[in-house]
Amino acid sequence: MGRIGIFVERHTITNSDEMNALMRFAQVARKMGHWTDFLFRPDIYKIPQYDAVFIRALTDPLNASYTAARMAEMYGIRVIDDPRSIRICCDKVNMYRHLMAAGVAIPETRFIAEPELTRSCAERLLIELGRPVVLKAPHSSFSMYVDKAETHEGVVRIGKRFFRRADRIVAQKYVKSESDWRVGILGGEPLYVCQYTIPRRQWKILTYTPEGRTVCGPVKGVPLARASRLLLQRATEAAAAIGHGLYGVDLKQAGDDFVVIEVNDNPSILAGDEDQKAGELYERLVRYLLPGENRS
């Protein structure tokens, strides 16, 4: 029998869909003969007592989740997500450089340092990347600090706002679509496929009202056997450029091809969304975390 520690924070257990997914994971683990415990920040010291750690909290090198990942790594304990993946994926500049080095298909991309953000630089970006241009702060998640600009004034204004929390930003060519693809990759193999619908009159899968309410469209699960082979290939190539753990690869369809928008470590797994058409999702997670698990 193996012991899996599920590292969570308050926001995790207050999200009913995420909590339901974790309960499904725990139920599957128990059926396979394993034990699961929820671990919070004060419980980090207990990590050496476990055979594996499954992090289900916001990952960032400045968060407690990274401390949990590092402790697991120090004790030779299998962990999702591993510290290296966190360091890469939580810095979009670092992430895109890894994708570029591996020859992964991504939108045309530029990196801009704060002193470079001038009118002439903005005009050049609009010429080279087209209108609109997409701007991203390197340390962001859930579509926050991602915006687009049609004019050089907009590029400068958004860039200055993003530079309040970074010393460099990302500029990318805009790829128009009505939905985004998300492919979950675990240990180098596709785990699930989802299509995230972009809400009407929006251009991102997740936006926010002035009151802070989230606006998102429905999620459609697609069985792996029915997913585009090219989609799975592009996602697998992108994940391999980062590491060998659990990743959520976001892609857009461009004609008959697919381009990778980004790779997320610690991707969301919500009951009724990512697990819609992935019947073995939780069992595969357990087997990855406890590789000594034998099939009966």
LUMBADO-261838 format. One line per 8 residues: number of its first residue (from 0); their letters; for each residue x, y, z negated of C-alpha. Coordinates in Angstrom, 1 decimal. Layout:
BEGIN
NUM = a = X,Y,Z  ...
END
This chain:
BEGIN
0 = mgrigifv = 0.0,0.0,0.0  1.3,3.4,1.0  0.7,6.8,-0.7  -0.1,9.9,1.4  -0.1,13.3,-0.1  -2.4,15.8,1.7  -1.1,19.3,1.1  -3.9,21.8,1.2
8 = erhtitns = -4.7,25.4,0.1  -8.0,27.0,-1.0  -8.9,28.1,2.5  -8.6,24.4,3.7  -11.1,23.0,1.2  -13.6,25.9,1.7  -13.9,25.1,5.4  -16.5,22.4,5.6
16 = demnalmr = -15.5,21.1,9.0  -11.9,20.8,8.0  -12.7,19.2,4.7  -15.0,16.7,6.4  -12.1,15.8,8.7  -9.8,15.2,5.8  -12.4,13.1,4.1  -12.6,11.0,7.2
24 = faqvarkm = -8.8,10.7,7.3  -8.8,9.6,3.6  -11.6,7.1,4.2  -9.7,5.5,7.1  -6.5,5.4,5.1  -8.3,3.6,2.2  -9.8,1.1,4.7  -6.3,0.4,5.9
32 = ghwtdflf = -5.2,-0.2,2.3  -3.5,3.1,1.5  -4.0,5.8,-1.2  -4.4,9.5,-0.6  -4.2,12.5,-2.9  -4.8,16.2,-2.4  -1.8,18.3,-3.3  -1.9,22.0,-4.1
40 = rpdiykip = 1.0,24.5,-4.6  1.5,23.6,-8.3  1.8,19.9,-7.2  4.8,20.4,-4.8  7.1,18.8,-7.4  5.1,15.6,-7.1  6.0,15.1,-3.4  8.9,12.6,-4.1
48 = qydavfir = 6.3,10.3,-5.5  4.7,9.8,-2.0  5.5,7.8,1.0  4.3,10.5,3.4  2.9,14.1,3.4  0.2,15.4,5.6  0.2,19.2,5.6  -3.2,20.8,6.2
56 = altdplna = -2.4,24.4,5.3  -1.2,27.4,7.2  2.4,26.7,8.1  5.0,29.5,8.1  8.6,29.6,6.9  7.4,32.1,4.2  4.5,29.9,3.0  4.4,27.2,0.3
64 = sytaarma = 3.6,24.7,3.1  7.2,25.1,4.4  8.5,24.4,0.9  6.4,21.2,0.9  7.8,20.2,4.3  11.4,20.9,3.3  11.0,18.9,0.1  9.6,15.9,2.0
72 = emygirvi = 12.4,16.1,4.5  15.1,16.3,1.7  13.7,13.1,0.2  13.5,11.3,3.5  9.6,11.3,3.5  7.7,11.3,6.7  5.9,14.7,7.0  3.5,16.4,9.4
80 = ddprsiri = 4.6,19.1,10.1  8.3,18.8,9.9  10.3,22.0,9.0  12.0,22.3,12.4  8.6,22.3,14.2  7.4,25.0,11.8  10.4,27.2,12.4  10.0,26.9,16.2
88 = ccdkvnmy = 6.3,27.2,16.6  5.8,30.0,14.0  8.0,32.3,16.2  6.5,32.6,19.7  9.8,33.9,21.1  11.6,30.9,19.8  8.8,28.6,21.0  8.8,30.1,24.5
96 = rhlmaagv = 12.6,29.9,24.8  12.4,26.1,24.0  9.7,25.7,26.7  11.7,27.6,29.2  14.9,25.6,28.5  12.9,22.4,29.1  11.4,23.7,32.4  7.8,23.6,31.1
104 = aipetrfi = 5.3,25.4,33.3  4.2,28.6,31.4  2.9,32.0,32.6  5.7,34.4,33.7  7.0,35.7,30.4  9.2,38.6,29.2  10.6,39.4,25.7  10.7,43.1,24.6
112 = aepeltrs = 12.7,44.6,21.8  11.4,47.6,20.0  13.9,50.1,21.6  12.9,48.9,25.0  9.2,49.8,24.7  9.1,52.9,26.9  6.7,54.2,29.6  9.1,53.0,32.3
120 = caerllie = 9.3,49.6,30.7  5.5,49.3,30.5  5.1,50.4,34.1  7.7,47.8,35.2  5.9,45.0,33.2  2.6,45.9,35.0  4.3,45.7,38.4  6.1,42.4,37.7
128 = lgrpvvlk = 3.4,40.6,35.7  0.3,42.2,37.2  -2.7,43.8,35.5  -3.7,43.2,32.9  -0.6,42.1,31.0  -1.0,40.0,27.8  1.0,41.1,24.7  1.7,38.9,21.7
136 = aphssfsm = 3.3,39.4,18.4  5.7,36.5,17.7  4.3,35.7,14.3  0.6,35.2,14.8  -2.1,32.6,14.8  -5.9,32.1,15.5  -5.7,34.6,18.4  -4.7,37.5,16.1
144 = yvdkaeth = -2.2,40.0,17.4  -2.8,38.9,21.0  -4.1,41.6,23.3  -4.1,42.7,26.9  -3.5,46.0,28.6  -4.3,47.4,32.0  -2.3,50.6,31.8  1.2,51.7,30.7
152 = egvvrigk = -0.4,53.7,27.9  -2.2,50.6,26.7  1.0,48.5,26.8  2.9,51.1,24.7  0.0,51.6,22.2  -0.5,47.8,21.6  3.3,47.2,21.6  3.8,49.9,18.9
160 = rffrradr = 1.0,48.3,16.8  2.6,44.9,17.1  6.1,46.2,16.3  4.8,47.1,12.8  5.3,43.4,12.0  8.0,42.3,14.4  11.2,43.5,16.1  10.3,41.9,19.4
168 = ivaqkyvk = 7.1,41.0,21.2  6.1,38.8,24.1  4.6,40.0,27.4  3.0,37.4,29.8  1.2,37.2,33.0  -2.6,37.0,32.5  -4.2,33.7,33.6  -8.0,34.1,34.0
176 = sesdwrvg = -10.2,31.2,32.9  -13.6,30.4,31.4  -12.1,27.8,29.0  -8.9,26.7,27.4  -7.6,23.1,27.2  -6.2,21.8,23.9  -4.3,18.5,24.0  -3.2,17.0,20.7
184 = ilggeply = 0.1,15.2,20.9  1.3,12.9,18.2  4.8,11.3,18.3  5.1,12.1,22.0  1.7,10.6,23.0  -1.7,12.3,23.7  -4.0,12.1,20.6  -7.1,14.0,21.7
192 = vcqytipr = -8.3,16.4,24.4  -10.7,19.3,23.9  -12.0,22.1,26.1  -12.6,25.3,24.2  -15.2,27.6,25.8  -14.4,31.3,25.9  -17.5,33.3,24.7  -19.3,35.5,27.1
200 = rqwkilty = -17.8,39.0,27.6  -14.6,37.8,25.9  -11.3,36.7,27.3  -10.0,34.6,24.3  -11.4,31.5,22.7  -11.5,33.3,19.3  -12.1,37.0,18.7  -13.2,39.0,15.7
208 = tpegrtvc = -15.9,41.6,15.2  -15.1,44.9,13.4  -16.7,43.3,10.3  -14.2,40.4,10.5  -16.7,37.8,11.7  -15.2,35.3,14.1  -16.7,34.8,17.6  -16.0,31.5,19.3
216 = gpvkgvpl = -17.6,29.2,21.9  -18.5,25.5,21.7  -15.8,22.8,21.8  -16.2,19.9,24.2  -14.3,16.7,23.5  -12.9,14.7,26.4  -11.9,11.0,26.2  -8.2,10.5,26.9
224 = arasrlll = -9.1,8.0,29.6  -11.1,10.7,31.5  -8.6,13.6,31.1  -6.6,14.8,34.0  -3.3,12.9,34.2  -1.5,16.2,35.1  -3.0,17.9,32.1  -1.7,15.2,29.8
232 = qrateaaa = 1.7,15.3,31.5  2.1,19.1,31.1  1.0,18.9,27.4  3.4,16.0,26.7  6.3,17.8,28.3  5.6,20.9,26.2  5.4,19.0,23.0  8.7,17.2,23.8
240 = aighglyg = 10.4,20.5,24.1  9.5,21.2,20.5  9.9,17.9,18.7  8.3,14.6,18.0  5.5,15.4,15.5  1.9,16.6,15.7  1.2,19.5,18.1  -1.8,21.2,19.7
248 = vdlkqagd = -0.8,22.3,23.2  -2.9,25.0,24.7  -3.2,25.1,28.5  -5.1,27.0,31.2  -5.9,25.6,34.6  -4.4,27.5,37.5  -5.9,26.0,40.7  -4.9,22.4,40.8
256 = dfvvievn = -2.2,22.8,38.2  -2.0,23.6,34.5  0.2,26.1,32.7  1.1,25.9,29.0  0.0,28.9,27.0  1.6,27.8,23.7  2.4,24.9,21.4  0.9,25.0,17.9
264 = dnpsilag = 2.4,23.0,15.1  -0.2,21.9,12.5  -3.1,22.1,15.0  -6.7,22.3,13.7  -8.5,19.1,13.3  -12.2,19.8,12.6  -14.9,17.1,12.2  -17.1,17.2,15.3
272 = dedqkage = -14.5,19.1,17.4  -11.1,17.5,17.9  -12.3,14.1,16.8  -15.4,14.1,19.1  -14.0,11.7,21.7  -10.9,10.4,19.9  -12.2,7.4,17.9  -8.7,6.3,16.7
280 = lyerlvry = -7.5,9.8,15.8  -7.3,9.3,12.0  -6.0,5.7,12.2  -3.2,6.9,14.5  -2.3,9.7,12.1  -2.1,7.2,9.3  0.1,4.8,11.3  2.4,7.7,12.3
288 = llpgenrs = 2.8,8.8,8.7  3.3,5.2,7.5  5.2,3.5,10.4  5.6,0.3,8.4  1.8,-0.2,8.6  1.2,-3.6,10.3  -1.9,-4.3,12.3  -4.1,-7.0,10.9
END
